Amino acid sequence: MNMTLIEALVSRDQFSHEDIFFVEEPWTLHSKIQVVIMDVDGRTKIEVDGRTYLYFLEIFLINELFEDLEDQNINFEEKCQRVISYAINDA
């Protein structure tokens, strides 16, 4: 899968709530991602084609964050930035 973080967030409803995003650093809207099934044995990073992807968040957490931001008057990109901030500071 060749997808950026913002593309994955836009289409997050196509993934299982148990899937996990692993994202290449630095974490930006345009970072490359890998989507992995929940059974990853607690790994915090994966290697794919010579690239390192770090644990970001599970889909169910991302969905909860978007629900929490639903009532705020901010655009989609700002919501994505807040999800990134959460992953960096609170996850």
C-alpha positions, -999 to +999 in steps of 0.1 A: +000+000+000+014+034-010-006+059+010+000+090+030-013+097+064-039+122+053-051+098+026-055+071+051-074+094+075-098+104+048-105+068+040-103+055+076-138+039+074-124+013+049-102-002+076-111-025+105-114-007+139-087-031+150-061-021+124-031-001+134-014+028+115+024+027+114+038+059+101+072+070+087+088+098+106+086+128+107+049+125+113+031+149+089+000+148+068+021+136+039+041+108+058+040+074+042+020+048+062+015+011+066-018-004+079-013-035+100-038-059+115-039-057+153-019-089+158+016-073+158+029-087+191+032-053+207+057-041+181+064-003+180+080-003+146+080-023+114+103-024+084+089-025+049+111-022+017+139-007+037+117+019+054+110+022+091+074+028+102+067+036+139+035+028+158+010+057+154-025+047+166-052+021+163-081+030+140-106+028+169-086+055+187-084+077+156-122+073+151-128+084+187-105+114+183-124+125+152-157+120+170-144+142+199-135+169+173-168+167+154-184+197+172-154+219+168-153+245+140-121+233+124-113+219+089-103+184+082-066+191+080-066+207+114-084+177+128-057+155+113-030+178+129-047+173+162-046+135+157-009+137+150-004+158+181-023+133+202-001+104+188+031+123+196+021+137+230-005+114+246-003+079+230 
